[in-house]
């Protein structure tokens, strides 16, 4: 009858310890990928609402009604809990182009728990360009 070595139980313990250490970055990576989707959704929703609001606020003579653009932006933007956006800020660049900027804020999460960290992302729309950046 062959005897089993007594060290086989230790290997299981070593594997459990290594698996525990590796699970932390894997879980954090999965959480970050979910947050990235939330951040991208906020940016895309803000860019779409901003482009629509600015385009709908032009007068026939080429002026823009900034108050109406802000009102349309606020009414068309629908972000879920934990996400928000500033109101559009209008400015002129050095070359005279009209720029509109909003900043989205996404609260970061870990496993459905909202963390005290927030990710900010600026969305800029230059009037006359096709795509906000």
Rosetta blueprint (number, residue, H / E / L):
1 X L
2 X L
3 X L
4 X L
5 X L
6 X L
7 X L
8 X H
9 X H
10 X H
11 X H
12 X H
13 X H
14 X H
15 X H
16 X H
17 X H
18 X H
19 X H
20 X H
21 X H
22 X H
23 X H
24 X H
25 X H
26 X H
27 X H
28 X H
29 X H
30 X H
31 X H
32 X H
33 X H
34 X H
35 X H
36 X H
37 X H
38 X H
39 X H
40 X H
41 X H
42 X H
43 X H
44 X H
45 X H
46 X H
47 X H
48 X H
49 X H
50 X H
51 X H
52 X H
53 X H
54 X H
55 X H
56 X H
57 X L
58 X E
59 X L
60 X L
61 X L
62 X L
63 X L
64 X E
65 X L
66 X H
67 X H
68 X H
69 X H
70 X H
71 X H
72 X H
73 X H
74 X H
75 X H
76 X H
77 X L
78 X L
79 X L
80 X L
81 X L
82 X L
83 X E
84 X E
85 X E
86 X L
87 X L
88 X L
89 X E
90 X E
91 X E
92 X E
93 X L
94 X L
95 X L
96 X L
97 X L
98 X E
99 X E
100 X E
101 X E
102 X E
103 X E
104 X E
105 X E
106 X E
107 X E
108 X E
109 X E
110 X E
111 X L
112 X L
113 X E
114 X E
115 X E
116 X E
117 X E
118 X E
119 X E
120 X E
121 X E
122 X E
123 X E
124 X E
125 X E
126 X E
127 X L
128 X L
129 X L
130 X L
131 X L
132 X L
133 X L
